[in-house]
Amino acid sequence: MKIEAFLTLQAAVERGSFAAAAEAVNLTPSAVSLQIKQLEAYFGQSLFDRSGRAVQATGFARQLIDTMARPLADLEKLRNQRAQPLTGRVRLGVTGSVLTTLLPKAVAELQQRAPGITLQLERHNTPELIAALKADRLDAAILIRPPGGGSARLHWHDLLREPLVLVVPAQLAPLEPEAYLRRYPWIRLDRKLVVGRLAARFVDGLVPQCEALLDVPSADAIIAMVGLGLGVSVLPRLRPEHLGPYEIREVSLGTAAPTRQLAMARRKQDSESALLHTIAQAFDVACR
Protein backbone atom coordinates (compact mmCIF):
# COMPACT_ATOMS: atom_id res chain seq x y z
CA MET A 1 0.00 0.00 0.00
CA LYS A 2 1.44 3.39 -1.02
CA ILE A 3 2.03 6.10 1.57
CA GLU A 4 0.16 8.57 -0.66
CA ALA A 5 -3.08 6.67 0.00
CA PHE A 6 -2.86 7.41 3.73
CA LEU A 7 -2.21 11.09 2.98
CA THR A 8 -5.29 11.10 0.75
CA LEU A 9 -7.35 9.47 3.51
CA GLN A 10 -6.12 12.04 6.00
CA ALA A 11 -7.14 14.89 3.67
CA ALA A 12 -10.59 13.34 3.09
CA VAL A 13 -11.23 12.93 6.83
CA GLU A 14 -10.00 16.41 7.70
CA ARG A 15 -11.81 18.19 4.86
CA GLY A 16 -15.01 16.19 4.89
CA SER A 17 -15.32 15.36 1.19
CA PHE A 18 -13.50 13.62 -1.63
CA ALA A 19 -13.67 16.77 -3.78
CA ALA A 20 -11.95 18.90 -1.13
CA ALA A 21 -9.39 16.16 -0.54
CA ALA A 22 -8.69 16.01 -4.29
CA GLU A 23 -7.86 19.70 -4.31
CA ALA A 24 -5.61 19.33 -1.26
CA VAL A 25 -3.55 16.44 -2.65
CA ASN A 26 -3.71 17.59 -6.29
CA LEU A 27 -5.63 14.58 -7.62
CA THR A 28 -8.93 14.15 -9.41
CA PRO A 29 -11.95 13.19 -7.24
CA SER A 30 -12.09 9.85 -9.04
CA ALA A 31 -8.44 9.17 -8.15
CA VAL A 32 -9.18 9.99 -4.51
CA SER A 33 -12.16 7.61 -4.56
CA LEU A 34 -9.98 4.87 -6.07
CA GLN A 35 -7.32 5.24 -3.36
CA ILE A 36 -9.96 5.09 -0.61
CA LYS A 37 -11.43 1.91 -2.15
CA GLN A 38 -7.94 0.39 -2.28
CA LEU A 39 -7.46 1.12 1.42
CA GLU A 40 -10.87 -0.37 2.22
CA ALA A 41 -9.98 -3.51 0.28
CA TYR A 42 -6.61 -3.71 2.05
CA PHE A 43 -8.09 -3.44 5.57
CA GLY A 44 -11.37 -5.19 4.78
CA GLN A 45 -13.42 -2.41 6.39
CA SER A 46 -15.37 0.62 5.23
CA LEU A 47 -13.69 3.95 5.82
CA PHE A 48 -16.64 6.17 4.90
CA ASP A 49 -20.42 6.00 5.19
CA ARG A 50 -21.70 6.86 1.73
CA SER A 51 -25.43 6.50 2.46
CA GLY A 52 -26.06 10.25 2.87
CA ARG A 53 -25.54 13.24 0.58
CA ALA A 54 -22.07 13.75 2.08
CA VAL A 55 -19.58 11.03 3.00
CA GLN A 56 -18.90 10.52 6.70
CA ALA A 57 -15.67 9.04 8.07
CA THR A 58 -16.16 5.84 10.07
CA GLY A 59 -14.64 5.26 13.47
CA PHE A 60 -12.13 2.90 11.91
CA ALA A 61 -11.04 5.63 9.45
CA ARG A 62 -10.33 8.00 12.34
CA GLN A 63 -8.52 5.24 14.24
CA LEU A 64 -6.40 4.55 11.17
CA ILE A 65 -5.52 8.23 10.79
CA ASP A 66 -4.57 8.45 14.48
CA THR A 67 -2.36 5.38 14.09
CA MET A 68 -0.62 6.71 10.97
CA ALA A 69 -0.31 10.37 11.99
CA ARG A 70 2.99 10.00 13.86
CA PRO A 71 4.76 7.77 11.27
CA LEU A 72 3.66 10.09 8.45
CA ALA A 73 4.93 13.14 10.34
CA ASP A 74 8.23 11.40 11.09
CA LEU A 75 8.67 10.43 7.43
CA GLU A 76 7.99 14.00 6.30
CA LYS A 77 10.52 15.26 8.83
CA LEU A 78 13.17 12.86 7.54
CA ARG A 79 12.32 13.81 3.97
CA ASN A 80 12.92 17.49 4.71
CA GLN A 81 16.04 16.86 6.80
CA ARG A 82 18.69 16.74 4.10
CA ALA A 83 22.27 16.66 5.27
CA GLN A 84 23.55 16.96 1.71
CA PRO A 85 22.54 19.66 -0.80
CA LEU A 86 20.30 18.63 -3.67
CA THR A 87 22.19 17.54 -6.77
CA GLY A 88 21.17 15.93 -10.02
CA ARG A 89 20.27 16.44 -13.67
CA VAL A 90 16.69 17.25 -14.64
CA ARG A 91 15.36 17.04 -18.19
CA LEU A 92 13.09 20.08 -18.34
CA GLY A 93 10.87 20.95 -21.28
CA VAL A 94 9.65 24.52 -21.82
CA THR A 95 7.42 26.35 -24.26
CA GLY A 96 8.89 29.11 -26.40
CA SER A 97 7.32 31.97 -24.44
CA VAL A 98 8.91 30.73 -21.20
CA LEU A 99 12.45 30.83 -22.61
CA THR A 100 12.72 34.63 -22.67
CA THR A 101 10.44 35.49 -19.74
CA LEU A 102 10.21 33.15 -16.74
CA LEU A 103 13.12 30.80 -17.39
CA PRO A 104 15.99 33.27 -16.74
CA LYS A 105 14.42 34.34 -13.42
CA ALA A 106 13.74 30.74 -12.40
CA VAL A 107 17.30 29.67 -13.20
CA ALA A 108 18.66 32.56 -11.13
CA GLU A 109 16.45 31.52 -8.21
CA LEU A 110 17.46 27.87 -8.62
CA GLN A 111 21.16 28.80 -8.50
CA GLN A 112 20.56 30.31 -5.07
CA ARG A 113 18.40 27.46 -3.75
CA ALA A 114 20.18 24.43 -5.18
CA PRO A 115 23.22 25.15 -7.37
CA GLY A 116 23.85 21.40 -7.63
CA ILE A 117 20.79 20.90 -9.84
CA THR A 118 21.62 20.87 -13.56
CA LEU A 119 18.91 21.54 -16.14
CA GLN A 120 18.89 19.90 -19.55
CA LEU A 121 16.47 22.10 -21.51
CA GLU A 122 14.29 21.19 -24.48
CA ARG A 123 11.88 23.51 -26.27
CA HIS A 124 8.58 22.20 -27.65
CA ASN A 125 4.93 23.21 -27.80
CA THR A 126 2.50 21.96 -25.18
CA PRO A 127 1.21 18.78 -26.94
CA GLU A 128 4.78 17.67 -27.68
CA LEU A 129 5.82 18.32 -24.07
CA ILE A 130 2.93 16.27 -22.71
CA ALA A 131 3.79 13.39 -25.07
CA ALA A 132 7.47 13.56 -24.05
CA LEU A 133 6.54 13.42 -20.36
CA LYS A 134 4.35 10.37 -20.82
CA ALA A 135 7.10 8.66 -22.82
CA ASP A 136 9.70 9.42 -20.08
CA ARG A 137 11.78 11.58 -22.42
CA LEU A 138 11.41 14.50 -19.97
CA ASP A 139 11.28 14.69 -16.18
CA ALA A 140 9.12 17.83 -16.04
CA ALA A 141 7.78 20.56 -18.29
CA ILE A 142 6.70 24.19 -17.99
CA LEU A 143 3.76 24.52 -20.34
CA ILE A 144 0.27 25.85 -20.94
CA ARG A 145 -2.27 23.67 -19.16
CA PRO A 146 -4.97 22.55 -21.63
CA PRO A 147 -8.41 24.13 -20.97
CA GLY A 148 -9.84 20.72 -20.03
CA GLY A 149 -7.37 20.42 -17.15
CA GLY A 150 -4.70 18.30 -18.81
CA SER A 151 -3.93 14.60 -18.71
CA ALA A 152 -4.98 12.82 -15.52
CA ARG A 153 -1.83 10.70 -15.87
CA LEU A 154 0.28 13.72 -14.92
CA HIS A 155 0.79 15.72 -11.73
CA TRP A 156 -0.02 19.42 -12.31
CA HIS A 157 1.37 22.37 -10.34
CA ASP A 158 -0.30 25.61 -11.42
CA LEU A 159 2.05 28.59 -11.65
CA LEU A 160 0.41 31.62 -13.21
CA ARG A 161 -2.97 32.47 -14.77
CA GLU A 162 -2.81 35.28 -17.33
CA PRO A 163 -5.56 36.98 -19.35
CA LEU A 164 -5.11 37.39 -23.07
CA VAL A 165 -5.00 40.96 -24.40
CA LEU A 166 -5.14 42.71 -27.75
CA VAL A 167 -1.70 43.96 -28.77
CA VAL A 168 -1.68 47.01 -31.07
CA PRO A 169 0.86 49.53 -32.39
CA ALA A 170 1.36 52.27 -29.80
CA GLN A 171 0.52 55.08 -32.21
CA LEU A 172 -3.03 53.89 -32.98
CA ALA A 173 -5.94 55.90 -31.62
CA PRO A 174 -7.94 54.33 -28.76
CA LEU A 175 -10.66 51.97 -30.01
CA GLU A 176 -12.70 49.04 -28.77
CA PRO A 177 -11.12 45.60 -29.46
CA GLU A 178 -13.76 44.75 -32.07
CA ALA A 179 -13.03 47.99 -33.96
CA TYR A 180 -9.29 47.28 -34.04
CA LEU A 181 -9.90 43.80 -35.47
CA ARG A 182 -12.27 45.12 -38.13
CA ARG A 183 -10.00 47.99 -39.14
CA TYR A 184 -6.50 46.46 -38.99
CA PRO A 185 -5.01 43.12 -40.16
CA TRP A 186 -5.17 40.29 -37.64
CA ILE A 187 -1.84 38.51 -37.10
CA ARG A 188 -2.94 35.15 -35.71
CA LEU A 189 -0.95 33.04 -33.29
CA ASP A 190 -0.66 29.54 -34.74
CA ARG A 191 -3.70 27.45 -33.75
CA LYS A 192 -1.47 24.42 -33.19
CA LEU A 193 -0.59 26.13 -29.91
CA VAL A 194 -2.98 26.03 -26.93
CA VAL A 195 -2.96 29.82 -26.62
CA GLY A 196 -3.38 30.16 -30.38
CA ARG A 197 -6.61 28.18 -30.23
CA LEU A 198 -7.86 30.23 -27.28
CA ALA A 199 -7.11 33.48 -29.11
CA ALA A 200 -8.67 32.32 -32.39
CA ARG A 201 -11.84 31.18 -30.62
CA PHE A 202 -12.19 34.59 -28.98
CA VAL A 203 -11.61 36.54 -32.21
CA ASP A 204 -14.05 34.32 -34.15
CA GLY A 205 -16.69 35.03 -31.52
CA LEU A 206 -16.04 38.78 -31.51
CA VAL A 207 -15.63 39.25 -35.27
CA PRO A 208 -17.10 36.24 -37.13
CA GLN A 209 -15.21 35.21 -40.27
CA CYS A 210 -12.34 37.55 -39.46
CA GLU A 211 -9.56 36.77 -41.95
CA ALA A 212 -6.02 36.49 -40.62
CA LEU A 213 -3.15 38.20 -42.41
CA LEU A 214 -0.96 35.19 -41.57
CA ASP A 215 -0.39 32.54 -38.91
CA VAL A 216 2.79 32.89 -36.83
CA PRO A 217 4.06 30.19 -34.43
CA SER A 218 5.85 32.63 -32.08
CA ALA A 219 4.39 35.33 -29.85
CA ASP A 220 7.74 37.15 -29.84
CA ALA A 221 7.71 37.30 -33.65
CA ILE A 222 4.13 38.63 -33.63
CA ILE A 223 5.09 41.34 -31.12
CA ALA A 224 7.87 42.46 -33.47
CA MET A 225 5.40 42.56 -36.41
CA VAL A 226 2.85 44.57 -34.42
CA GLY A 227 5.66 46.96 -33.44
CA LEU A 228 6.33 47.55 -37.14
CA GLY A 229 2.66 48.44 -37.68
CA LEU A 230 1.75 45.30 -39.66
CA GLY A 231 -1.42 44.58 -37.69
CA VAL A 232 -2.88 43.64 -34.32
CA SER A 233 -2.99 40.36 -32.41
CA VAL A 234 -4.49 38.59 -29.39
CA LEU A 235 -1.69 37.37 -27.14
CA PRO A 236 -0.91 36.71 -23.46
CA ARG A 237 -0.37 39.82 -21.36
CA LEU A 238 2.82 41.66 -22.26
CA ARG A 239 5.89 41.51 -20.03
CA PRO A 240 8.32 44.39 -19.36
CA GLU A 241 10.90 42.85 -21.69
CA HIS A 242 8.41 43.17 -24.56
CA LEU A 243 7.73 46.86 -24.00
CA GLY A 244 11.30 48.09 -24.27
CA PRO A 245 12.29 47.50 -27.91
CA TYR A 246 8.82 47.75 -29.49
CA GLU A 247 6.33 50.60 -29.72
CA ILE A 248 3.28 48.57 -28.78
CA ARG A 249 0.59 48.62 -26.11
CA GLU A 250 -2.02 46.22 -24.86
CA VAL A 251 -5.78 46.70 -24.91
CA SER A 252 -7.92 44.88 -22.35
CA LEU A 253 -10.43 42.37 -23.71
CA GLY A 254 -12.66 42.90 -20.69
CA THR A 255 -14.27 40.33 -18.45
CA ALA A 256 -14.79 37.94 -21.36
CA ALA A 257 -11.04 37.71 -22.03
CA PRO A 258 -9.76 34.12 -22.32
CA THR A 259 -6.98 33.15 -19.94
CA ARG A 260 -4.02 30.83 -20.14
CA GLN A 261 -2.82 28.73 -17.20
CA LEU A 262 0.92 28.25 -17.00
CA ALA A 263 1.79 25.08 -15.09
CA MET A 264 4.56 22.63 -14.31
CA ALA A 265 3.71 19.04 -15.20
CA ARG A 266 5.45 15.82 -14.21
CA ARG A 267 4.56 12.15 -14.02
CA LYS A 268 2.52 11.17 -10.96
CA GLN A 269 5.16 8.75 -9.74
CA ASP A 270 7.53 11.76 -9.57
CA SER A 271 5.09 14.01 -7.71
CA GLU A 272 7.12 13.77 -4.48
CA SER A 273 10.54 14.27 -6.09
CA ALA A 274 12.60 16.74 -4.04
CA LEU A 275 14.48 17.88 -7.17
CA LEU A 276 11.29 18.66 -9.08
CA HIS A 277 9.69 20.27 -6.04
CA THR A 278 12.65 22.66 -5.79
CA ILE A 279 12.36 23.55 -9.47
CA ALA A 280 8.63 24.22 -9.04
CA GLN A 281 9.43 26.56 -6.14
CA ALA A 282 11.93 28.44 -8.32
CA PHE A 283 9.28 28.99 -10.99
CA ASP A 284 6.79 30.07 -8.32
CA VAL A 285 9.23 32.81 -7.35
CA ALA A 286 9.78 33.79 -11.00
CA CYS A 287 6.03 34.12 -11.51
CA ARG A 288 5.69 36.42 -8.51
N, C-alpha and C positions, 0 to 999 in steps of 0.2 A: 504494500500500500504506500503511495507516494505521500510525502510530507505535505505537499500542496493541498491535498484533500482535507487534511485537518485544519489548515488555514482557511480554506473555503467554508468548512463547517463552522468554524469560530466566527467568521464574518456573517454567516447566515443567522446564527443564534443571536449575535449582538445587534444586528440590524433589523431582524424580524421579517426578512423576505429574501427570496432568491434573487429578485431583481436588484435590490440594494446591495446584496453580497456580490453580485456580478460586477457592479460598478466598482466596488471596493477592491476586488482582486483582479480586475481587468480581464474578465471572461464574459462570454455570452451567458444569459440565463439558462439556456439549454445545457451548456457545459457545466454550470454549477449544479443543475439538477442531476446530471450524469454522475458527477463526483459524489454527490450525496447518496445516490442509489448504490454506487460501488462500495461506499462505507457501510451502508445498511446490509448489503450482501455479505460483506466481510465479517461483520459482527453478528449477523443474523437477527437484528432487531431494528425496529423503526426508529428513526431519529426525529421525524416530524409528523405531526397530525395534520393530514391534508383534507380532512372532512369539511372544514369551514372555508370561508372566502379567503382567509389568510392562513398560511402555514404556522403551526405552533410547535416549538421545540419540545420534545419529550424529556422526561426526567433523565433517561439514559443519555440523551444528547448532551445535556448539561453536565452530567457526571463525566462523560468522555472529555468534554472541553476542560473541566477542572483537572482531570488526570493529565491531559496533554499540555496544559498551559505552561508549567514550569519547564519541561523538556524543550518546548518550542522556543521559549524565551532564552534558554541556555544556548540552543543552537544558533539563534539569531545573534546572541552576544559573541559567540565564537566566530561566526561569519564576519562580523564587523571588527573583530580584534585581529588585525593583520600586522604581524611583526615585520614582514617584508613589504616594500612598496610594490604596487601593481606593475607587472610587466607582461608584454605579449604583443603579438601582431593581430590586428583586426582588419578583416576585409570589409571595407565600408563603401557602399554604393550611394551616390548622390545624384539628384537631378541637376540639370544645368543651372537653374536659377540659384541654387544653394552655393554653387562654386564661388561666386563673386560676392555673396552677401553674408550668409551665416557661417559658412565653413571657415573663413579666416579667423573670425572671432571665437568660434568653438575650438579651433586648434590652439589658439593662444591660451584659452582657458584650460585646455587639456594639458598643455605644457606645464602649467602651474600645479594642477592637481595630481597628474600622474605622468611625468616625463618619460617613464619607461614603456608607455603604450605607443606602439608604432601603427600608423594607419596605412593601409594599402588601398588607395582610392580608385574607384571605377565610376564613370559617368554613363548613365542610361536614363531613359524616360521611365515613368512609374510602372507600366506593365512589364517592362523588361526587368526592372529591379525586383518586382514581386516574384517573377518566374525564377530569377537567379537565387533568391532567398530559398524558395521551395526546393530548388535543385542543389542546395548547399554549395553554391558557387560564391556566395557572400555570407558574412556573419550578421550584418545589419545594413539597413538602408535608411537614408533620410529622403522622404518622398512625399508626394501629395496623396493623402488618404482618399480612396475612391468614395464618391457620395454615398454609396450603399454601406459604408463602414469598413470595407476591405475584407480580405480572406480571413475566415475564422480559424484557419490553420496557423496564423501568425499572431504574435503578441504585439499590440499597438501601444505606443506611448505618444500621446498628442503633445505637440510642441507649441504651435502658433496658429490661430485662426485669423485669416485676413480677408477683408472684403475686396472684391474686384472694383476697379475704378475705370473711368474713361480717361485716356491719356491723349492730350491735344497739344499742338504747338502753342507756345506761351503767348504769341502775338495775336491769337484769335480772340475776337470779341466774346464776351460771356453769352452762352446759349444753354438751353436745356439739352441733355444727352441725346434725345431723339432728333433735335434739330441739327446737332453736329453730324450725326450719322446719316442724315438725309442730304446734308450739304457738302460733306467732305468724304473722300474715299476711305473705305474701311479696310485697314490692314489687319487681317485675321490671324490670330495665333493658331497654329496647326491643330486641327481637331483630333489628331492622334494622341495629343497630350490631354490629360485630365482637365487642366485649366482651360485648354483650348475648347473643349466640348462645353464646359460651363459657360464660357464667354459667348460662344456661338449660339447656344440655346437662349441666352439672355437677349442678344441682338436680334435674333429671329423673332422673339416675342415682342420686342419693342418696335422694330421696323421689319415687318414681314417681307420676305423676298429681297432683303438687302444684299446686294452683290458685293463681294469682296474684291479689292484690287488685286491681292495675292495672298497666299498662305505662307507664313513664315514660322519655322520650327523653333525660334529663339526669341524670348521676350527682350533680351538685350539688343538684338538686331532690330526689332520693331521700335524700341525706344529711340534708337539712332535714326531710323527712317522718319518717325514722327518729329524728331528734332530738326530734320531737314525740310519739314513742311509737306511731306508726301501724303499725309492722311492722319486719321485718328485710329485708336485701337482700345479694346477692353482688355485690361491686364491686371495682375495683382497690384496692390498699393505700392507706390514708388518708395524707394529707399534713398537716403541721403546721397549715396554714391551715384545714383542715377541723375540727380538734379544738378550736379556740378557741371559736367561737360555738355549738357544738352539744354536747349531753351524749350522746356516742356512744362506742363502743369497737369495736375489731375483734377477731374471733375467727378464729384460724388454721384453715384447711381441711386442714391436714396435707400430707403428701407428695403426695397426689393432687390438690392444688389446681391448677386451670388457671392459665396465665400469659398475659399479654399482652406483646407485643413492640412497644415504641414505636420508630419508625424515621423517617428522613428519606428521601424518595423524590424522584428527579428523572429526566429522560429520559437515556438512555445517552449521547447525543451531548453532554450537558452534564456528564458525570461528572467532567471535568477543569476545570470552571469555577472560577476563583479566588474569585469572589464567593460561589458556593454552598458551596465548601469552607470558607470563613471562617464562614458561617452555621452549617454543621454543627459546626464547632469550638465555636461559642458555645453551641449546644445540648448538646454533650458536657459543657461546664463546668456548665451548668444542671442536668444530670442528676446530676453528682457532688455 
